[in-house]
Amino acid sequence: MSTGIAALHALNAAPIEEACARLDGLYEHSPWIVRAALARRPFATPAALICACADVVDQAPREAQLALIRAHPELAGKAMVAGTLTAESTGEQSRAGLTHCSPEEFATLQRLNAAYNARFGWPFILAVRGPRGTGLTRSEIIATFERRLHAHPDDERRECLRQIHRIAEIRLHDKLGWEPTAGHAVWDRLAALARHSENAGQLTVTYLSEAHRACAADIAAWMRDAGCDSVETDAVGNVVGRYAAAQPHARWLLTGSHYDTVHNAGPHDGRLGIAVPLAAVRALHERGERLPFGIEIIAFAEEEGQRYPATFLGSAAVVGAFDPAWLALTDADGIPMADAMRRAGLPGTMDAIAACARDPSQYLGFVEVHIEQGPVLAAANRPLGIVTGINGSVRWLGEYGGVACHAGTTPMTQRRDAAAGAAELVLTVERLARAHPGTVGTVGILDVPSGSINVVPGRCRFSLDLRAPTDAARDALAQAVLSEAHAIAERRGLTLTLRETLRAAAAPSAPAWQARWERAVAALGVPLHPLPSGAGHDAMMLHRILPQAMLFVRGENGGISHNPLESTTSDDIDLAVQAFTRLLRDLAAEAV
């Protein structure tokens, strides 16, 4: 038994006063939180205790929450200078180097402290030891300070509370001697992989670029290092590692995610779903353990559709849905996909790509771990989420046509303003999507061709993106939106053209596989949080041939993704590795 586990067991068994004393200082000058949370003992993991504490704070009155925030010192503030910080705060600020600021940095922090307090009325809170637990740099702290200074007060209050829980999580690990070893290892691998990019200063890895091929080589090395029995790169660039079963001819559990990125991306999108199962396989290999089924991990070569106007190239090949016409698609430099494949050492032929298709009878199912890419788990203070399904979606490109005329001489009652029609549609989409539970609607593009400040817009191009947990809900929303779009055109004397550009079916999670994720997360003592995925994932392709279910990992910074601010903590990653491992064990027990 590790020191951390033994300490947690001792905490579970200790009398309430002793347990409170052991956790003194977990929440700055606020022992009421720990005392209330300890009523939920026993805790299976430190994360379970932090979730309980977060629930106590969430259920507390607003004034109690504000008192908790105000109990914290300013960063590099008067208390630090005077040496009156708590021992925990002293260590954290010292580790972040705030006790060794240059005069310029110190002056900047004082300016920010004053501006922040004037705007919000409480001190800026940041877990300065960061998502990896090793400490943010002073420049990272100052950049975060400046960014959050412009947040909405309600959002910033919630973010401060989230940061307080992160501070408590790190302090709890210190008290217990707990180390998220597997989470740190995954974090470090993903950080190392992010050094490959097409652009200096940002992370961009598009299909079959030099950076993409470098990532594939690193991932193949990870797989061999983790103990995979075979590692190969297939005809579309998927990197495939297999860890065989205890007996020959057993079926396989399929898992994985993509390793390409959007432009200026974060380091965890897709890649987390490759590294987490590899961490579990590594542990099996180190113990010399084999399961009644094999584990096949696929690092899908392409999911984002950044280089060519097609998406899910890697997983489409695996399910036998790769469109031969895609090979003739060209990128921004006019390079056909087939040529790019051949330049990367791949065959570039449909015969070779067709051979990538899997026989479903040889597989048990598909599971995917993914960063959430949204704010739901962060807002709920839950580290892991059970995905109930991937939303179906439909998209259009449209245009309203009116009459371009002089902005000063045309009365308001005699205008046919195309942009005003599009603006009304934006609000209509918002209203209708809110009225349909679980659905979302977005107008992401608004463009007035040849627009001028003194001309009533005669044309306005727009996009429509509608998503819902079921195809029926998606179609109901779409019917309502399109009906209103035409009514707007009729009322305003506009023309309307619409071209459908995408229609993707919903991919509900297979009930048995969703239940396996639920049992795995419940074993960690973490409350279950079911949620749909509004984003598309490789799992929706695998859904065509196999039962599938996903596990989401909470994102930092409000859950933002497709952005350099995308992040998660090594502690939440560690929980994902534990949950994946538990799913493997439960699946093995079912086979006995």
N, C-alpha and C positions, 0 to 999 in steps of 0.2 A: 504494500500500500504506500502511495507517495505521501510526502509530507503534507501537501495541500489537501489531499483527500482525508487524511487522518485529522487534520485541523478542522475541516468542515464537519466531520462526524462528531468531533469533540464539541464544536459549537452547537450542533443540533441537540446534544445530550446535556449541555450545561444549564444550570438554573438560570432564570431570566436575568437576574441582576448580574451574574457572572458573564453571561453572553453579551449583555449590554456593555459591560466594562471592556470586554475583549474587542468590541467594535467601536469604542470611543473614538471620536474624530472622523468617523466614516463620512458623515455629513457635517459640514462646518457649523459648529455651535447649534446643532439641531438634533439632539438625541431622541426626540419624540418619533422621528421617522423609523429608526432602527427598532425601537421598542415596539411600535405597532406592527412592523413587518415580521418580527420574530414570533408573533402569534401564529404564523403560517408554517412554522417548522413541522417536519424536517425538510431541509433543502437538498435536492439531489446534486446541485452544482452551484457555484458562486453566482452564476447568471440567474438562477431561480431566486436567490435572495435579492439581487438588484431589481429584478422584475417586481418583487413584492414591495420593495421600498418605493419604486416608481409609482406603483398603484396607490400607495399611501399618500404620496405627494399629489398625484393626480386628483384624488378624492378630497384633498384638503381645500379649505376656502382660499380664494384668490389672495387675501391678505397674508395668509400663512405662507403661500408660495412666494410672495414678494419679500416676506421677512427672511425666508430661506436664501433668496438671491442676495439680499442686502447684507446677510451675515458673512458674505465672502469679501475678501480684500480686493482692492484694485491691483492690477498687474503693475509691478514696479512702482507702487504707490507709496503713500506716507507710511503705512504700516511696515512695508518692507524696509524702507529707509530707517525707520525707528527701531527695527528689530522686534516688533510685537506680533508678528504672524504666528499662527499655530505651527507646530512642528511639521505637520503634513504640508501646509502651504509653503513653508520655508523650503522644504526639500524639493517641492515641485517647481517653484520659481527659480531656485538655484540650479536645478537640473536643466532647465530651459535656458540658462545663461542670463536670466534677467537681473541677476546680482552683478553682472559684469558688462552692462550696457555701455556703449560708447556715449559720450556727451550728446551726440546727435540723436542716437536711438532713445536715450532717456528723455530728451526734450520732446521727441515725437510721441512717445508713450504718454507723457504728461498732457500733451495737447489732446491726444485722443481720449484719455480718461476724462478730461474736462468736458469735451464735446459730447461724449457718450452719456455722461451723467446728466448734462443739461437736456439732452434729447429724451432719455428714457427714465431717469430718476433712480437708477440703480447701477451698480458696478458691472463692467464687462466681465463675463464669465467665459473662460476657455480652458479646456483640459489640455494644459500645455505639454503634457507628456505624449499627446497625439494618439492617432489610431494604432500605431505600432507599439506604443508604450515606452519608446526610447527618447521621446522629447522632440518638440518642434524647434526649428531654428528661430532666432529672433526676427529674421526677415519674414518667415511664414506667419509668426504671431502678429506682426505689424500689418501684413497684408490682410489677414483675416479680420483684424480689428477695423481696418478701414472699410472693408467690404460690408461688414455687419452694421456699421454705423448708419447705413442708409436703409436698414430693414424697417418693416412696419412694426410698431410697438408690440402688437399681439404676437406676431411671428417671433420677434426677438425674445420676448418673455419665455415662450415655449422653447426656443433654442437654448436659452440660458439654463432652463431646467434640464434639458437633455445633456448639456455639458456637465452639469452638476452630477447627474447619474453616471456619466463616464468617469468623472473624477473619483466618485465613490467606488466604481468598479475597479479601478486601478489600485486605490487604497486597500480595498478588500483583498485583492490578490497579494499585496505586500504583507498584510496581516496574516494571511493563511499560508504564505509561501507557495502560492499557486502560480503556475506558469503555463500559458496556452501554447505549448511547444509546437504542436502541429499547426496551429494558426500562424505562429511566427514564421514557420518554414514556408507555408504557402504564400504568406505576404512577401517574404524575401524573394521567392521565385518569380512572383508576378512583377515585383519591382525590377528585378534583373531583366525580365523579358521586355519591359517597357523601354529599355535602352535602344531597342531596334525601332527606328522610325524613318519615314521618308522626309521628314522636315525637322530641322534643328529647333529645339525649344518647345516642341509639342509632340504628341503621340499620334501618328498617322500610319496605319499599316493597311494598304489596300491589296487586293487579290493579285498574287504572283509578282509583286514588286520585290526588289532586293531585300527590303526589310521583312517582307512576308516570308521569303525563303529562309532568312536568318532565324525568324521565329520558329518556323517548322523544324529547323535543325536543332534548336534548343529544346523544343518540346519532345522531339524524338530522343534526345539525350536524357531528358527527365524520365521518360518512360522506361528506358533501359536501366537507368539508375534506380528506379522504383522497384525493379524486379520483373517487369513484363517479359514473358517468354518469347514474344515476337513483336517487332516494331517495323512498320512499313509505311510508305507514302503511296497512296493510290493515285488513280489516273486524273483526279480533279485536284489533288494536293492535300486531301485529308491525311492527317497523321494518325495511324491506328496502332494502338498497343493492346496486346491480349495477355491476360493472366489466366492460365488454364485451370480447369476444374481438377478435383481430386481424381476423378475417373475420366477416361477418354469418352468422347462422343456425348458428353453432357451439353445441355443448352447453355446459352450465354445471357448474361444481363448486359444490356447495352446502355452506355452513358456517355456524356461528353457535352461539348458546346463549341463555339466558334472562336477563332483566334485572330480574325481580321478585325479592323476597327473602322469607325467613322473618322472623319477629319477632325483633328484636335480633340482626341478622345481621352477617356480616363482608363486606368490600367486594369479594371476588374470586370468590365462588361465581357461576357463570354468566357474569358480565360479562367475565371473563378471555377467554372463548371468543368474545366479540364484538370486543374490543380487539386481540387478537393478530392475527387475519387482517386487520383494518383497517390495522395497522402494516405488514404485508406489501404490501397494496394501495397504501398511501401510497408505499412505496419504488418500486413499479412505475410509479406515476403520475409521480413526480418524475423518473424516467429516461425517461419517454415510452414505456414498454414495454408491449406487449400480448402476450397468450399465445394459444395455439391454442384455448383454451376461455375462457369467461367465468367470473367469480367472483361468486357471489351470497351475500351475508352477511345472515342473518336474526337480528335481535335479537328472540327470542321473548318475547311479552308476558307469558306466565304458564306456570310449571312447578311451582310449589311448593304449590298448593292451599291457600293461606292465607285468602283471602277467601271463596271458595265451595268446597263439598265436591266438587270435581273438580280434576284435575291435568292438566298438559300441554295446556292450552287452546290455546296458540299453535301448538305443533307438531302437535297433533291436526287443526287446521284445514288445515295444509299437506299432510297426508297423506290428507285427506278422511275423517277419523274423528271429527269434532266431532259430539257427540250433541245433537240438537235439544232434548232434555229439559233440557240444561244451561241453556238460556236462561231457564227458569222457576225455577232455583235461587235462593234468597235468601241474603243475607249476614246478619251479626249484627244489622243495623239493619232487616232486612226488605226490602231493596232487591233486586228481581229482577235477574239478570244482564243481561237485555235492556235494562232501564231504565238500568242503570249504563253500558252501552255507548252508549246514545243521549245520556246526559248528557256522555259524553266525546267526543261528536262522531262516533261510529261508527254505522252503520246499525242494528245490533241485530236483523238478520233472517238467517234461514238461507240465503236466496238469496245474500246478499252473502258470508256465511261460506263457503258451498260454492264460491264462485268463487276462494277462496284455494288450493284444492287444486292441487298441481303434477302435471304430466304426467311420469312417470318417464323416458319416452323422451328428454326434453330435458336430462337430467342424467347426469353421470358417476357421482356418488356423493355421500355426505355425510361430512364429517369434523368433529370437534368437539374443541376444546382445553378442558380443565377443570382446576381445582385438584383435587388428589386427594381431599380430604375424609377422609383417613385417615392412619395413621402409618407405612405400609409403606415409602414412598420415603424418609422422614426417617430411619427406622431403618436402612435400607440405604445411606444417604449417596449417593443417586442423585437428580439434579435432575429427570429426566424418566422417565416410565413408559409402556410400550406396553400399552394396554388390550386384553386378549384377548377380552373380551365383558362384557356387562352381565348381572348375575345375575338369574335368574327369582325371583319371590317369591310368597308366599301369606300372608295374614293372617286371623286370626280374633279375634273378641271372645267371651269365654267366661265362665261362672260356675259355681263349685261351690256346691252347697247342702247345708247340714248342719243342725245344731240349735243355736240360741243358748241358752246356759244359764249358770248361775252359775260363775264361774271358781274360786271357793273351795270349793264343795261337790260339784262333779262330778269323780269319779275319772278319772285319765288313761286308764284302760282302757275307760271308758264314754262317751267323747267322740266326737262327729262334727264335728270342727273343719274348717270350710271353708277357713280360711286356711292351716292345716297342709297340706291337700291341694294348695293352690296353691303353697305353698313347696316341696313335694316335686316338683311339676311344673317349677318353675324350675330346680332342680338336674338334673332329667331332661332338659330341653331342652339345658342346657349340656353334659351328658355325651354325648348323642346327636349334637349338632352337631359336637363335637370328634372324634367317631368317624367322621364322614363327611368326607373331605378336601374342603376348599374351601367347605364349607357354614357358615352361621352361623344361630344361633337366639337370639331375644330375647323375654323377657317384660318389656315396658316399662311396663305398667300393672298395679298391684295395688291393689284398693280394697275395703275392708270397709264396706259401707253401714251407717250408724248404729253404727259400732264403738264399743266402750267398753272401758276398761282392765280392767274386772273381769267381762267377759262373753266366753265362748267364742264365736268368730265363727260365726254361722249362715250367712253368705253371703260369698263372696269373688269379685269380678269380676277378670278378667285379660285381657290381650291376648297374642297369639302372632304373631310375625313370623319367618318362615323363608325363607332365601334360599340359592341355590346356582347355580353356573355353568351348569348345564343343567337343563332341565325335569325330566328323569328323576331327577337327583340331588335336586332340590327335592321331587319327589313321593315319593321313597324316604324322605327325612327326615320329610316330613309324615306318611306312613303310620306310621312308627315312633313319632313323637311322639303322634299321636292314639290309637294303640293303648295307649301307656303312660298317657295322660290318662284313658282309660276304665278301665284297670286300677287306677289310683290311686283313682278313685271307687268301684270295686267293693270294694277292700280296706278303705277307710275308711268305707263306708256313706254315701257322698255321692251327690247327683244331679249331673249334668253337662249343661250346655247349651253349644252352640258355634254361632256364626254366622260364616260366611266373609264377609269384607268386601272382599277384594282377591285377585286372581290375575293376575299379570303374567308373560308368557312371557320366557324368557331371550333375549338379543339378542347372539349371538356375533359378533365382528368378522369382516368379510369378509376372507378370507386375503390377497387381493391388496392390499387397502387397509392391512391391518395390516403387511404387508411393506413398503409404501411408508413408513409411519412408522418402521419399523425401520431402513431405509436412511437416512432423514433424520437420525435420532438418531445412528446409527453414524458418519455423516459429521462429526459434532461431536467424535468421539473419546470420547464418553460411553458407558460400558457399558450394554448393553440390560437393561432390567428389565421383564419381562412381568408383568402382574397383572390379575385381574378387577376389575370395578367392582361393589362391593356396593350402591352407591347407584343410584337411577334417574336417567336423563338424557334430554334431548330426543332423543339418538341412538337410544334404544330405540323411539321413535315413528317416526323416519325409517327405521328398520330394516324397517318394514312395506313400504316401496316402493323403497328404494335400498340398495345395499351401503354399509356404514358402518364407521368405525373411529375410535377416540378416542386422544388423547394426554393423559396426566396430567402436571401440574406439581406438584412437591413443595410441601407446606405447611409452614409454620413452627409452632412451639409444639406439637410432637408431631402435626402434621397436623390439628389440631382445625378443625372447620367448623360452620356454622350457629351461630356464636358470634362475639362481637366480637374474640376472640383470633385468628380466622382471618387468615392472612397468608401471603405468599410473598415472595421477594426479587426485586428488579428484575433481578438476574443470572440467576435461573432463568427469569423471564419473557423475558429477552433470548434465552436458549437456545430457548425455545418459538417465538419469532418466527423465529429462524434455522432451526429444524426445519420450521416451516410453509413458509418460503420455499423450502427445499430440496425439500420435497414438491411444491411448484408447479413447480419447475424439472425435477424428474424426470418429473412427469406431462406437462409440455410436451415433453420429449425423447421420451417414448413416442409422442406424437402425430405426430412428424416422420417 
